[in-house]
Amino acid sequence: MGFRKLNNQKIVLTGASSGIGRSMAAQLVRQGNHVLAVARRENRLAALQSELETASGSLSYLAVDVTSAGDRNLVSDWVVQNWDGELDVLINNAGIGSIGPFSESDESTLRNVMEVNFFAAVELIRDSLRHLRQSKSPVVCNIASVLGHTAMPSKSEYCASKFAMHGFSDALRIELKGEGVDVVLVSPSTTRSEFFESVLSGASQQDKGMSADIVGALAIRAIEKRKREVLLSWGGKCLVLADRILPGVVSKLLIRWYRRQCRAVTGIEG
Ligand SMILES: NC(=O)c1ccc[n+]([C@@H]2O[C@H](COP(=O)([O-])OP(=O)(O)OC[C@H]3O[C@@H](n4cnc5c(N)ncnc54)[C@H](OP(=O)(O)O)[C@@H]3O)[C@@H](O)[C@H]2O)c1
């Protein structure tokens, strides 16, 4: 199967109110697609819609919380009412993080991270399968992370959610192959967005990393090139490769790095 040009496609995209999702929505609509943008902040979604008024595609939006089953049903109902139940692309991008040692975190933080990053996305896929099956060239694209391939200290809950998404996507890809539904796993490295301001604990500013526009463009490219999975930065690729080939060495380096971080923050040996 060759290149799949994303044009005039019906696309549901979660987490479209900021960062990578917002950028993907804008690029997809400018490319002539019809996007249903999903996130909680209605004012942001409305502003994006006005910004894209003259673009060749169209942007509609639903201000919903993806962790609510009732809200996810609204997405499905919208697809039935507006697109006759047909969906070409589902992009699960909505995500949150938490930063800090596991021993200082709590159950509700872990559950929140898993609800948004994993359970909501997976259940949205379950709800969407009947719609995707009506498309000629259906795709599920899950935005994971390099931290869904190689684990980092202070991000155990986030890593758990993204490793879960990685494993789930690999299994689903095989299951849906026979039906022609592609499953693409996109794994960005650090990206400049609002992500680090909205993490459940350890919120911070982040001015390093790739731009959300470049990450969005590479994710769209991965769908168009029918990739199974993509790691978006060279640093991410090298880290994941090193972790596969020399897991003991990478682990030792990370332990040393984490000790230095702990000493810098507390003055106490980590
Ligand atoms: N930034 C990075 O360094 C980085 C690196 C690797 C992977 N990623 C992944 O990339 C994806 C996008 O992150 P980003 O960097 O663009 O962060 P972001 O700017 O914080 O965007 C996150 C999006 O998710 C939405 N969202 C969060 N919880 C939601 C909920 N319960 N229901 C509906 N929408 C929800 C937010 O919208 P509302 O708040 O309006 O609901 C927002 O639109 C995430 O899956 C993240 O894990 C990010």
The ligand as a Gaussian input file, in Angstrom:
#p B3LYP/6-31G(d) Opt

LIG

0 1
 N        5.245000      17.835000      25.492000
 C        6.083000      16.810000      25.509000
 O        7.280000      16.947000      25.854000
 C        5.605000      15.446000      25.064000
 C        6.583000      14.465000      24.801000
 C        6.170000      13.194000      24.406000
 C        4.820000      12.919000      24.269000
 N        3.882000      13.880000      24.527000
 C        2.466000      13.529000      24.402000
 O        1.869000      14.349000      23.421000
 C        0.469000      14.498000      23.710000
 C        0.100000      15.976000      23.630000
 O        0.823000      16.676000      24.624000
 P        1.225000      18.210000      24.500000
 O        2.687000      18.295000      24.691000
 O        0.636000      18.812000      23.300000
 O        0.558000      18.771000      25.850000
 P       -0.525000      19.917000      26.116000
 O       -0.164000      21.172000      25.396000
 O       -0.651000      19.977000      27.609000
 O       -1.854000      19.328000      25.483000
 C       -2.570000      18.295000      26.097000
 C       -3.968000      18.248000      25.494000
 O       -4.691000      17.173000      26.120000
 C       -5.978000      17.656000      26.485000
 N       -6.516000      16.919000      27.619000
 C       -5.901000      16.653000      28.803000
 N       -6.739000      15.992000      29.611000
 C       -7.914000      15.861000      28.939000
 C       -9.170000      15.276000      29.246000
 N       -9.405000      14.702000      30.425000
 N      -10.160000      15.310000      28.311000
 C       -9.944000      15.911000      27.109000
 N       -8.775000      16.458000      26.755000
 C       -7.776000      16.435000      27.662000
 C       -5.747000      19.137000      26.815000
 O       -6.950000      19.875000      26.655000
 P       -7.880000      20.460000      27.828000
 O       -6.989000      20.806000      28.983000
 O       -8.530000      21.641000      27.182000
 O       -8.840000      19.359000      28.129000
 C       -4.752000      19.526000      25.718000
 O       -5.451000      19.849000      24.548000
 C        0.247000      13.861000      25.082000
 O       -0.307000      12.582000      24.923000
 C        1.643000      13.771000      25.668000
 O        1.773000      12.708000      26.579000
 C        4.254000      15.156000      24.913000

